Amino acid sequence: MKIGFIGLGIMGKPMAKNLLKAGYELNICDINEDAVADVAAAGGVPYKTAKETAACSDVILTMLPNSPQVKTVIEGKDGILEGMKQGTVIVDMSSIDPTVSIELEKEVAEAGGELIDAPVSGGEPKAVDGTLSFMCGGKPEVFDRVKPILEKMGASIVLVGPIGSGNMTKLANQIIVGVNIAALSEALVLAAKSGVNPENVYQAIRGGLAGSTVMDAKAPMMLDRNFDPGFRIELHIKDLTNAENASRAVGMELPMTEQVLAMMKKLQEEGMGKCDHSALLRYYEEKENIEVKR
């Protein structure tokens, strides 16, 4: 089986390399020539356009920033739909608006293909380790065809429901992650301002009910003041904006999500949009004029 992989960013590049390590033939495409060269050196076959990549692939994986990019790559000029063969399965691993996944699935079906939405969670470390979580939406029989491929990149692959369900699940995931990071930031700044060692606070509570995967991933980064991106603030803003759009469609308010989104937007305005979302700590530090560190 030949796999096309379009989108070799922070997440996509290590995911593609894991497929190569698993022995798959991989056709690759990205606008970043350095990323393409890196994956090509590991065994990927480079193509200039999504159309050319699709023409040589049985399954096509996309890992792109947001809905507009996914739409362009699939339905745009020199896009996947112009080149794909009958029966091709497209697995969109991007985190996008669920309504866009539903729209694209209809277009792909009309062209003789199948679409699964399969956004991921875990950030760059789990992309490198091949232990991502995949949240999938689509037909069960199509999911069964591509699950073995996803298993080479992830530790948890779950079919949530029909098309769009994967991205709705990802939005729920991003709400929980964002609110967790905000709560962790708030708590550590409170500890520091009260004269209590924030590292000791983290060690004391991580094994209790407050402990979480989010805390263990982000507290050490905060204490080390390491805000190099595993998942950028600007991408989390995108996800929470999509969550707000989804909530309006069903007539629901998301007060905590809206507050965290406002914090992230403020940091983006200050030039921190490309920092890791653990930099949400900086919002509280600036307000309280204090710095959390080991």
N, C-alpha and C positions, 0 to 999 in steps of 0.2 A: 504494500500500500504506500503510495506516494502522498506526502502531506505538504500542503502549502502553509507557510507561516508568514503572516503580514502584520508587522508591528513589533520592532525589536528595541523597545525602550527599556527602562529600568527593570520592568517585570518580564517583558517578552523575550529579551535576550537570554537570560538564564533558563527560561522555560524551553526555548528552542534548543538550547544546548543539551538539556536533559533528554529531549526526544532523540537527538543525535546519539547520545550515549546509550540510549535504549535500542539503537540499531535501525531506526526509521530513516528512510530517504526523505530529505527535507528540502523543499524549494522555498527560498526566502525572499522577502521584499520589504524595503523600508526606505523612507526619504533620507535617512541618516546613513551616509555612505560608510562611515567608520564602523557603525554597528553591523552593517551588512558584511563588511570585510572581516570583522571579528568572528561572526558566526560562520562565514564561508571558510575561514581558516580551520574551524572545527569540523567541517564536512558539509555544510549547507551549500546548495546550488543557488546562486543569486539570479534574480530577474529584476528588470527595470520597472515593470508595471504589475498591478494586481491582475489584469487581464492575462498577461503571459504566465504569471504564477498559477492562475486557475486552470489554464489550458493543460498544464502538465501535472495536475494534482487530482487525487481522488477525494480527499478531505481537505478543507481549507480552514485554518485557524486564524482568527483575527484578534489582536490585542492592541486596542487603540484608545486614545484619550477620552472621547465623548461621542455623543450621537452624530454630530455633523461629520466627523471623520469616518465613522462607520458607514453612514449613508453614502459618502463620496466613494469610499473604497468598494462598496458593494454595487451601487447603482449608477455611479458617475462614469465619466468618459474614461476608457481604458480600465474599467472596473471589473469586478469578479463576474458579474452577470454577462458581460460581453465575451468572456472567455471560457466559462465553466462548462463541463460536460454534463450530459443528462445523468441524473442520479447522484450528483455531487452533494456532499453534506458540508454546510458551512457551520462552524462552531464559533460564535462570537463570544469571546472571553472578556470583552470590554465591559465596563460598568456604564450603562447608558439608561435613558428613559425607557421604561417598560413598554410604553405605547409605540415607540420607534421599533422595538423588537417585533411587536405584533404586526406593524405595517410591513416591515422588511420580509417577514416570514411569508406573507401573501405574495410579494413580488418574486421571491426566490422560488416558491411553489409554482407560480405561473411559468417560470423559466425552466422548470423540470428538476429543481433541486430541493433540498431540505435545509431548514435552519434550526439550530439549537442556540438559545442564549445561555451562557455558562460563565457568568462573572466569577471572579476569584477573591479570596481573602487570605491575608497572611503576610503581605508586603514582600520586599526584596529578599529578606533572609529565607523565608519559606519557598520563594520562587527558586532560589539557589539550591536549597536542600531537596526540592521536589516534594514538599509536604503541604502544598496549598490546599485550601478548601474550595471546592467547586459547587456552586449553587445553580442548578440547571433547570431550564424550562423547555418543553417540547414534547414530541411524540415518544412514548416509551420505546418503540421499536427502533427509532432513530438514535435515541440515547444509548441503547444497548450496543449499537454499532460503533459509537465513538468512545464509550466508557473506557475500553482498554488503553486508548491513547491518553486520555485524561489521567489515568492511573499512573502514568509515567511522570506526571508533573505534580500530582496531588496525593494527599493521604486520605482526604474525604471527598467523595464524589456523590452527590445526592440529587436525584430528580425530584424537584419540589412540586411540579405541576405542569400545565400547558405553557406554551410559549409566552414569555413575559414574566413568568413566575420566578425565574432565576434572578432577573434584575430587581424585581420587587423585594426578594429576599435579601439581595445585596444592599438595597436602600435601608432595610431594617437593620442589617449588620452595621452599616455606616453610622446610623443614628446611635446605636449602642456604643460603638467604639468612640465616636466623637464626644458623647456625654461622659463616658468613662474618663477620657483624657482630661476633659474640663474639670471633673470632680477631683481627679488625682492632682491636677495643677493647683486647684483651690486649696486642697488639704495640705500639700507640701509647703505652699507659701504661708498658710496660716501657722504651720509648725515653725517655720523659719522665723517668722515675725514674732512669735511667742518665745523665741529663744531655745526651742527644742530642735535637736539635730534631725533634719529631714531624712537622712539616711537611716538613722535608728528607727524612725517612725515607719519607714518602708519595711525594714527587716522585721519589725514587731507585728505588723498587720498583714503581711503578704500571705501567711499561712492560715489566716482566719477567713471569715465570711467576706471581707472586703477584698481579699486577694483575687486576682484574675489574670488571664493571659495578657490583657492590655496592660495591667500594672507591671507585670514582670518584663514586658517588652519595652515599656516607655519610661518607667521610673529610673532605671539605670542610665538611660540616655539623658534624662533631665538632670540627674545628679552629676553626670560627666560633662554637662553642657554641650552635648553632642547632638546637633540638630541637622546633621547631614541626612538627606532624604532617603527614607525607606518608602514613605508614602507622603507626597508633598501636600502642603496646606491647600494649594490651589486646586488639587484634584479632589480633596475632601470637600472643598467649597462646591465643586461641581456636583458631587454626589448628594450633598445636603440640599442643594438647589433642586435637583431632580426629585428628592424626597418631598420637598415642599410642593412641587408641581403635582406629584402623585396625590398628596394629601388634599389639595384643592379639588382634584377630580372627584374625590369621594366625600367632600364637605367636612373634612376633619382639620382641627388645628394641631400644630406641633410646637407648643411653647418652648420646650427645652431645646429642640432642634433649632428653632429660630434664634434663641439666645447664643448657642454655640456658633451658629453660622455668622452672626454679627461679630462675635469675637474674632473668628478666623478672617473675616473680611477686613477688619481693622488692621490685623497683622499684615495682610496682603498689601494694604495701602501703605504700610510702613516699609515695604520691600522684603517681607519675609514669606512671600507666597511659595517660593521654591524650597523653603525649609521643611523638615519633617513635621508632621502634625503634632509631635511632642513639644514643638516650640509654642504651642498654646500656653505653656507655662509663662512665656514672656508677657502675655496679656496681663496676668495677675502681678507679675514682678514689676511691670511698669506702673501699674496702679498703686502698688504698695511701696515702691522704691526700695526693693530688696532683692537679693539674688539667692536662689537655691543652688547649693553645690555640696559636694562631699566635705 
